[in-house]
Amino acid sequence: DSMEGIPIISNNNNFAKGSGPTLLSFDDAITLFHEAGHGHHGMLSDASYGRLAGTSVLTDFVELPSQLMEHWLEQPQVLKEYARHYETNEPVPDELVAKLMAAKSFNQGFEAIEYTSCALLDMAMHQLENYDDFDLEKFEKEELERLGMPKGIIMRHRPAHFQHLFSSSHYAAGYYVYLWAEVLDADAFAAFKETGDIFDKDTASKARKFIYSSGNTVAPDELFRKFRGRDPDIQFVLEKKGLTGSSN
């Protein structure tokens, strides 16, 4: 007989303890929402086998439930509810929220290039068939020239200390997955915004079924298509980063 298991999820955050009340920065709050997304991925799992359940999915898809959760923190109605003054309980002022949202796109072009250059070099290096007499510095220089790397921007991680290159086969040629997960989460949250209600129940039910519950029982590209009705569209992540001239 089959046995239904109840997931046990522990979410541990090492937020810095204050000398008085311990308060969360906006970045800390994003981390909290992010890790809550991973927790939901486990708690809502509906799979027959543990190795296919919850977060036991491909690396780009495992970050979708967590990064998707981050979007709700930035919504004014959520900030008004939870971002309150620790002494007066007053909600965060509209002016401060506006400044916070305006600052989101700062340096995003720079960050996109410094990250993407690492991801592309990572894949190029793993496509080599012969590493005899391999010169890492020479390879880096030639590859960045081939990519047209802007002179004023450097890689986020130079190859000699780029841990993802060497840490394990799991990460081999896989640094791109974090950026691809951003494509997925921006597109997925757009599904909520398109309804006019970021808490739309029908969209939430689809997200639960195809993003949070299915684990690795179905191929992730198929799950996304079932949720969104199509393949991912990069337009939404460009808007999220403020790289299209329009604002979200």
Helices and strands as residue ranges (DSSP letters): H 26-43, G 50-52, H 59-73, H 76-82, H 94-102, G 103-105, H 108-126, H 136-147, G 159-161, H 163-166, G 169-171, H 177-193, H 201-207, I 208-212, H 220-228, H 235-240
